[in-house]
Structures are given as C-alpha cells and as structure tokens.
C-alpha cells in the first residue's frame, strides 16, 4: 500500500472522526444498524468518499430507508464543520446489507 502524504493523513483523520461520530449516533437512533464503514481514494478526496451504514437484515434496512436523506445531510454538515465540502451529499452515504469484506 502506498504511503499517505501529510495532507492525506489529515483527510483520513477527518473521515475517521466523522464516521465514528455518525456511527455512534446511528447505532443509538436507528434500530438494526450494526456498522459504519467507508471507502475513499485520497487522491480523489472528497469526491470518492462513500460511507456505508450496514444493517442486520432486509427488514431493518427497509425500515431505515425513509431516514436516508436525514443521514446524508448529517454527513454533509459534519464534513462541512471540518472544512470539507461535499458537492452532492446523496452520493456519499448509502444504507446496505453488505459488510466491508463482501
């Protein structure tokens, strides 16, 4: 794996802090949410950022779908507080059943 530059390390710290904060909130507010994980290519940051909220089963995922926009807005607001602008907030957070290894 390629070593990250100083700027990329700062970007990584921002993503980790926002993901951890949103994961805590989501676990408290969304029944059946088990994990928050993300993919990012730092040379294309922030456009390549994709956060995923993983759910236990199809039913919990279906129940959470109506709140997806609210969580996308929360991600966008949290990143903005850290100085990162997400141009299209809907592209950066999805609800899924897949885990990081899938």
N, C-alpha and C positions, 0 to 999 in steps of 0.2 A: 504494500500500500504506500502510496506517495505521501511524503511528509507534508503536513499542512503549514502554510505560511502564517505569519503573525496575524494578519487580517482574517484569515480563515479560522484560526483558533478563536478569535473574538466572535466571529459569526457562529461558530459551534457553541460557544458558551451562551450566547443569546438564545439559540434554538433549544438547547437543553433546559435552560431556566424557564422559558415559556412553555415547553412541552411538559415539564414536571408540574408547573403550576396548573395548567389546564387539566392534566391527568388527575390531580387531587380533586379539583372542582368537579370534574365529570364523574369520578367514582362516587362522590357524595351526592350528586344530583341526578344521575342517570342510572336507573336500575339495570343491571346486566352488563354494564361497561366494565371490561376487565383490564384493558391495557391501552396505553397511548404509545405509538411508535412512529418514527418518521424516516423518510429518505430525503437526502439533499445532496446535490452536487455543488460543492462550494464555489467552483469556478463559474457557476451559473446562478449564484445566490442573488436575490431571494426567489427568482422565478422558478427554480427547480424544487423548492421546498414543498413537501407533501406530508402532512400529518395524518395519521390514521387512528381512529378510535375503534378498537376491536371489541366485539360483543360476544356473549356466551353462545347465543343461538339466534335463529331466524326471528323468533317472536320478540326477543328483546331489541333486536335491530329494527324491526318494523315499528315497535312502539317508540323508538328514539328518533326515527326519521323526521317527524314534524319539527324537531328542535335543531336540525342540522344547520339551518341558516343562523340561528342564535349563536351556535358554537363557532361558525365561520367568522361571525362578527367579533366574537371574543378573541379569537386568534389574531385577527387583523388589528384590533385595538391593542392587544398585548404587544404585538410586534412593533406597532407604531410608538408605543411608550419607550421601547428600546431603540428607537430611531430607524426602524426598518419599515419601508412602505411596501405593502403587498398590493399590486395593481388590481388584480382580480381575486378577491378573497374567496370566491367559490371554488377556485382551482386548488387551494392549498390545504383543505381539510375534508376528509371523507369518513363515512361510517362503513365498517366492513366486518366480515366474519373471519377474514384471513389474518394469520399471525405473521410475524417477521420472517419465519422460516418457510412459509408457504410459497 
